[in-house]
Amino acid sequence: MAIIFQKSGLHIKDIKQIDLMEVFPLLQPNLLNISGAWADFDEDWLLSECIKHYQKRENRFYRLNYKFWNTLFYWMRRDGWNQIEQRIINK
């Protein structure tokens, strides 16, 4: 993932914002489900839904909602982000 993020040309802060505002709201339920489906995501579905979430970025209620859920569940993603950031820094 770190290599893909580096090749994207985006700053890590921007990537983390995309994760927070578009990806996390869609995939957060899988963090709570022991048997959550992580292997076979439909890329078209994911892209389509991320676009819908991107279009909600300016909605105050939407921002409050995802920030609330992120506050509760960031601990589940923190180690992954720390590893990605370390790999980007060390490249």
Phi and psi restraints in degrees (value plus and minus 20) as a CYANA .aco file:
   2 ALA   PHI     -79.9   -39.9
   2 ALA   PSI     -60.2   -20.2
   3 ILE   PHI     -85.1   -45.1
   3 ILE   PSI     -63.7   -23.7
   4 ILE   PHI     -82.6   -42.6
   4 ILE   PSI     -62.9   -22.9
   5 PHE   PHI     -82.4   -42.4
   5 PHE   PSI     -62.5   -22.5
   6 GLN   PHI     -82.1   -42.1
   6 GLN   PSI     -62.4   -22.4
   7 LYS   PHI     -89.3   -49.3
   7 LYS   PSI     -39.7     0.3
   8 SER   PHI     -87.7   -47.7
   8 SER   PSI     -44.4    -4.4
   9 GLY   PHI      61.3   101.3
   9 GLY   PSI     -20.4    19.6
  10 LEU   PHI    -108.0   -68.0
  10 LEU   PSI     130.0   170.0
  11 HIS   PHI     -94.0   -54.0
  11 HIS   PSI     128.9   168.9
  12 ILE   PHI     -76.6   -36.6
  12 ILE   PSI     -54.0   -14.0
  13 LYS   PHI     -82.3   -42.3
  13 LYS   PSI     -59.9   -19.9
  14 ASP   PHI     -87.9   -47.9
  14 ASP   PSI     -60.3   -20.3
  15 ILE   PHI     -83.5   -43.5
  15 ILE   PSI     -62.2   -22.2
  16 LYS   PHI     -86.2   -46.2
  16 LYS   PSI     -53.6   -13.6
  17 GLN   PHI     -86.7   -46.7
  17 GLN   PSI     -60.3   -20.3
  18 ILE   PHI     -81.9   -41.9
  18 ILE   PSI     -64.5   -24.5
  19 ASP   PHI     -80.4   -40.4
  19 ASP   PSI     -67.6   -27.6
  20 LEU   PHI     -84.5   -44.5
  20 LEU   PSI     -63.5   -23.5
  21 MET   PHI    -115.7   -75.7
  21 MET   PSI     -42.4    -2.4
  22 GLU   PHI    -140.1  -100.1
  22 GLU   PSI     -64.0   -24.0
  23 VAL   PHI    -104.3   -64.3
  23 VAL   PSI     -71.0   -31.0
  24 PHE   PHI     -73.7   -33.7
  24 PHE   PSI     -66.3   -26.3
  25 PRO   PHI     -80.1   -40.1
  25 PRO   PSI     -49.5    -9.5
  26 LEU   PHI     -99.8   -59.8
  26 LEU   PSI     -59.8   -19.8
  27 LEU   PHI    -121.0   -81.0
  27 LEU   PSI     -26.7    13.3
  28 GLN   PHI     -73.8   -33.8
  28 GLN   PSI     -60.5   -20.5
  29 PRO   PHI     -77.6   -37.6
  29 PRO   PSI     -49.5    -9.5
  30 ASN   PHI     -87.2   -47.2
  30 ASN   PSI     -45.9    -5.9
  31 LEU   PHI     -85.9   -45.9
  31 LEU   PSI     -46.1    -6.1
  32 LEU   PHI    -113.3   -73.3
  32 LEU   PSI     -30.6     9.4
  33 ASN   PHI    -126.5   -86.5
  33 ASN   PSI      96.1   136.1
  34 ILE   PHI     -75.1   -35.1
  34 ILE   PSI     -57.2   -17.2
  35 SER   PHI    -122.3   -82.3
  35 SER   PSI       7.1    47.1
  36 GLY   PHI     -75.4   -35.4
  36 GLY   PSI     124.2   164.2
  37 ALA   PHI    -102.6   -62.6
  37 ALA   PSI      93.1   133.1
  38 TRP   PHI    -134.2   -94.2
  38 TRP   PSI     -34.4     5.6
  39 ALA   PHI    -107.8   -67.8
  39 ALA   PSI     -63.6   -23.6
  40 ASP   PHI    -138.6   -98.6
  40 ASP   PSI      42.1    82.1
  41 PHE   PHI     -93.2   -53.2
  41 PHE   PSI     120.6   160.6
  42 ASP   PHI     -97.9   -57.9
  42 ASP   PSI      90.0   130.0
  43 GLU   PHI     -80.7   -40.7
  43 GLU   PSI     -57.6   -17.6
  44 ASP   PHI     -83.9   -43.9
  44 ASP   PSI     -63.3   -23.3
  45 TRP   PHI     -81.3   -41.3
  45 TRP   PSI     -68.1   -28.1
  46 LEU   PHI     -81.1   -41.1
  46 LEU   PSI     -65.7   -25.7
  47 LEU   PHI     -82.7   -42.7
  47 LEU   PSI     -66.0   -26.0
  48 SER   PHI     -79.2   -39.2
  48 SER   PSI     -64.4   -24.4
  49 GLU   PHI     -90.8   -50.8
  49 GLU   PSI     -57.2   -17.2
  50 CYS   PHI     -82.7   -42.7
  50 CYS   PSI     -58.7   -18.7
  51 ILE   PHI     -82.3   -42.3
  51 ILE   PSI     -62.3   -22.3
  52 LYS   PHI     -80.7   -40.7
  52 LYS   PSI     -62.1   -22.1
  53 HIS   PHI     -89.0   -49.0
  53 HIS   PSI     -56.9   -16.9
  54 TYR   PHI     -78.7   -38.7
  54 TYR   PSI     -59.6   -19.6
  55 GLN   PHI     -89.9   -49.9
  55 GLN   PSI     -33.7     6.3
  56 LYS   PHI    -115.3   -75.3
  56 LYS   PSI     -22.3    17.7
  57 ARG   PHI     -69.9   -29.9
  57 ARG   PSI     -56.6   -16.6
  58 GLU   PHI    -105.0   -65.0
  58 GLU   PSI     -26.8    13.2
  59 ASN   PHI     -95.8   -55.8
  59 ASN   PSI      99.1   139.1
  60 ARG   PHI     -79.7   -39.7
  60 ARG   PSI     -63.5   -23.5
  61 PHE   PHI     -82.9   -42.9
  61 PHE   PSI     -62.8   -22.8
  62 TYR   PHI     -79.6   -39.6
  62 TYR   PSI     -66.1   -26.1
  63 ARG   PHI     -81.6   -41.6
  63 ARG   PSI     -63.5   -23.5
  64 LEU   PHI     -83.4   -43.4
  64 LEU   PSI     -60.7   -20.7
  65 ASN   PHI     -83.5   -43.5
  65 ASN   PSI     -70.5   -30.5
  66 TYR   PHI     -89.5   -49.5
  66 TYR   PSI     -52.2   -12.2
  67 LYS   PHI     -86.5   -46.5
  67 LYS   PSI     -57.9   -17.9
  68 PHE   PHI     -80.2   -40.2
  68 PHE   PSI     -71.2   -31.2
  69 TRP   PHI     -86.1   -46.1
  69 TRP   PSI     -55.7   -15.7
  70 ASN   PHI     -84.2   -44.2
  70 ASN   PSI     -60.6   -20.6
  71 THR   PHI     -79.1   -39.1
  71 THR   PSI     -60.1   -20.1
  72 LEU   PHI     -92.9   -52.9
  72 LEU   PSI     -54.7   -14.7
  73 PHE   PHI    -138.1   -98.1
  73 PHE   PSI     -14.1    25.9
  74 TYR   PHI     -80.4   -40.4
  74 TYR   PSI     -52.1   -12.1
  75 TRP   PHI     -75.9   -35.9
  75 TRP   PSI     -46.2    -6.2
  76 MET   PHI     -96.5   -56.5
  76 MET   PSI     -38.2     1.8
  77 ARG   PHI    -133.6   -93.6
  77 ARG   PSI     -32.1     7.9
  78 ARG   PHI     -76.2   -36.2
  78 ARG   PSI     -67.8   -27.8
  79 ASP   PHI     -82.1   -42.1
  79 ASP   PSI     -60.1   -20.1
  80 GLY   PHI     -81.7   -41.7
  80 GLY   PSI     -64.9   -24.9
  81 TRP   PHI     -85.8   -45.8
  81 TRP   PSI     -58.2   -18.2
  82 ASN   PHI     -80.8   -40.8
  82 ASN   PSI     -62.8   -22.8
  83 GLN   PHI     -84.9   -44.9
  83 GLN   PSI     -63.9   -23.9
  84 ILE   PHI     -81.5   -41.5
  84 ILE   PSI     -66.6   -26.6
  85 GLU   PHI     -81.8   -41.8
  85 GLU   PSI     -59.6   -19.6
  86 GLN   PHI     -84.1   -44.1
  86 GLN   PSI     -60.1   -20.1
  87 ARG   PHI     -89.3   -49.3
  87 ARG   PSI     -54.9   -14.9
  88 ILE   PHI     -89.5   -49.5
  88 ILE   PSI     -62.6   -22.6
  89 ILE   PHI     -83.9   -43.9
  89 ILE   PSI     -59.1   -19.1
  90 ASN   PHI    -102.3   -62.3
  90 ASN   PSI     -21.8    18.2
